[in-house]
Amino acid sequence: MPDNDFLYLLADAEKLVKGFTECTLPKEEWTHEAHLITGLWLLARHREKALSEMRTRLLRYNESVGGVNDDHNGYHETMTVFWLWALTELFADDDGRIYWNQDALDDLLFDENLSDRNLWAEYYSKNLMSSVEARKAFVKPDLQEMD
């Protein structure tokens, strides 16, 4: 995540999402931070369909940057569900709404939990998360529940 002197403008985040959606974002710019920004954008714009939107867009993007091989298509269902859940836990208001604005983006970029790309390890063992089953379909955590 950026240091405190860095300002990531909402317009920059929207360009990132557009590049991802249009498959023009360079592969090296598809970082953990970029995944989270896109997830927040999708949750704010497509709340009930955010997971299906993310899945569709990730599969298309992965193919466009060569992230597909004989073993898998570069997509991990359980990881995707986990991170959308983590974003929802942090950003949903009492009515379940998630907002896309500069304050939300700043909160996302400076949240220590979200910046930990291994946050999932508090909920899942490495063996379960790296399984074929978890890659292909959502599996429930084996270390602690996602409330």
C-alpha positions as CSV (number, residue, x, y, z in Angstrom):
1,M,0.0,0.0,0.0
2,P,1.2,3.6,-0.5
3,D,3.0,5.5,2.2
4,N,1.3,8.4,3.9
5,D,2.8,10.9,1.5
6,F,1.1,9.3,-1.4
7,L,-2.3,10.4,-2.7
8,Y,-4.2,8.0,-4.9
9,L,-6.9,10.0,-6.5
10,L,-10.3,8.5,-7.3
11,A,-9.8,9.3,-11.0
12,D,-6.6,7.3,-11.0
13,A,-8.4,4.3,-9.4
14,E,-11.2,4.6,-12.0
15,K,-8.5,4.5,-14.7
16,L,-7.1,1.4,-13.1
17,V,-10.5,-0.3,-13.1
18,K,-11.1,0.7,-16.7
19,G,-7.8,-0.7,-17.8
20,F,-8.5,-3.9,-16.0
21,T,-12.0,-4.1,-17.4
22,E,-10.9,-3.4,-20.9
23,C,-7.8,-5.7,-20.6
24,T,-5.4,-2.9,-21.3
25,L,-3.9,-2.7,-17.8
26,P,-0.3,-4.0,-17.9
27,K,0.1,-7.3,-16.0
28,E,2.7,-5.8,-13.7
29,E,0.1,-3.2,-12.5
30,W,-2.4,-5.9,-11.5
31,T,-1.2,-5.9,-7.9
32,H,-2.9,-6.8,-4.6
33,E,-3.8,-3.1,-4.3
34,A,-5.3,-3.1,-7.8
35,H,-7.4,-6.2,-6.9
36,L,-8.7,-4.5,-3.8
37,I,-9.5,-1.2,-5.6
38,T,-11.4,-3.2,-8.3
39,G,-13.2,-5.2,-5.7
40,L,-14.4,-2.1,-3.9
41,W,-15.5,-0.5,-7.2
42,L,-17.4,-3.6,-8.1
43,L,-19.1,-3.9,-4.7
44,A,-20.1,-0.2,-4.8
45,R,-21.4,-0.5,-8.4
46,H,-22.7,-4.1,-8.6
47,R,-23.3,-5.1,-5.0
48,E,-25.3,-8.3,-5.5
49,K,-23.5,-9.2,-8.7
50,A,-20.0,-8.2,-7.6
51,L,-18.7,-11.7,-7.3
52,S,-20.0,-12.8,-10.7
53,E,-18.7,-9.5,-12.2
54,M,-15.2,-10.0,-10.6
55,R,-15.1,-13.7,-11.8
56,T,-16.0,-12.8,-15.4
57,R,-13.6,-9.9,-15.5
58,L,-10.7,-11.7,-13.9
59,L,-11.1,-14.7,-16.3
60,R,-11.1,-12.3,-19.3
61,Y,-8.2,-10.3,-18.0
62,N,-6.1,-13.3,-17.1
63,E,-6.5,-14.7,-20.6
64,S,-5.6,-11.4,-22.1
65,V,-2.3,-11.2,-20.1
66,G,-1.4,-14.9,-20.5
67,G,-2.4,-16.0,-17.0
68,V,-3.9,-19.2,-18.3
69,N,-2.1,-22.5,-18.5
70,D,-3.0,-26.2,-18.7
71,D,-3.3,-26.5,-14.9
72,H,-5.7,-23.6,-14.3
73,N,-7.1,-20.3,-15.7
74,G,-5.4,-18.1,-13.1
75,Y,-8.7,-17.6,-11.2
76,H,-9.2,-18.7,-7.6
77,E,-12.8,-18.7,-6.4
78,T,-12.2,-19.0,-2.7
79,M,-9.6,-16.3,-2.7
80,T,-12.0,-14.0,-4.6
81,V,-14.9,-14.7,-2.3
82,F,-12.6,-14.1,0.7
83,W,-11.4,-10.7,-0.4
84,L,-14.8,-9.5,-1.4
85,W,-16.1,-10.6,2.0
86,A,-13.2,-8.7,3.7
87,L,-14.0,-5.5,1.7
88,T,-17.7,-5.9,2.6
89,E,-16.9,-6.3,6.3
90,L,-14.9,-3.1,6.3
91,F,-16.9,-0.9,4.0
92,A,-20.6,-1.8,4.2
93,D,-22.7,0.6,6.2
94,D,-25.6,-0.6,8.4
95,D,-27.9,-1.0,5.4
96,G,-25.3,-3.0,3.5
97,R,-24.4,-0.2,1.1
98,I,-20.8,0.3,-0.1
99,Y,-19.7,3.7,-1.4
100,W,-17.2,4.5,-4.1
101,N,-15.6,7.8,-3.1
102,Q,-12.3,9.3,-2.1
103,D,-12.8,8.6,1.6
104,A,-13.5,4.9,0.9
105,L,-10.4,4.7,-1.4
106,D,-8.2,6.3,1.2
107,D,-9.5,4.0,3.9
108,L,-8.8,1.0,1.7
109,L,-5.3,2.0,0.8
110,F,-4.3,2.7,4.4
111,D,-6.0,-0.2,6.1
112,E,-3.3,-2.4,7.6
113,N,-5.4,-5.6,7.5
114,L,-6.3,-5.2,3.8
115,S,-2.7,-4.4,2.9
116,D,-1.7,-7.8,4.3
117,R,-2.0,-10.0,1.2
118,N,-1.9,-13.1,3.5
119,L,-4.9,-12.0,5.6
120,W,-6.7,-15.1,4.3
121,A,-4.2,-17.2,6.4
122,E,-6.1,-16.2,9.6
123,Y,-9.1,-18.1,8.1
124,Y,-7.6,-20.8,5.9
125,S,-4.8,-23.3,6.2
126,K,-2.3,-23.1,3.3
127,N,-3.2,-26.7,2.3
128,L,-6.9,-25.8,2.0
129,M,-6.4,-22.5,0.2
130,S,-4.0,-24.1,-2.3
131,S,-6.3,-27.0,-3.1
132,V,-7.8,-27.5,-6.5
133,E,-11.2,-27.5,-4.8
134,A,-10.7,-24.1,-3.3
135,R,-9.5,-22.8,-6.6
136,K,-12.5,-24.1,-8.5
137,A,-15.3,-23.4,-6.0
138,F,-15.8,-21.6,-2.7
139,V,-14.8,-23.6,0.3
140,K,-15.5,-22.6,3.9
141,P,-12.6,-21.6,6.1
142,D,-11.0,-24.3,8.3
143,L,-9.3,-22.0,10.9
144,Q,-12.0,-19.5,11.8
145,E,-15.4,-18.6,10.4
146,M,-16.0,-15.6,8.2
147,D,-18.7,-13.9,10.2
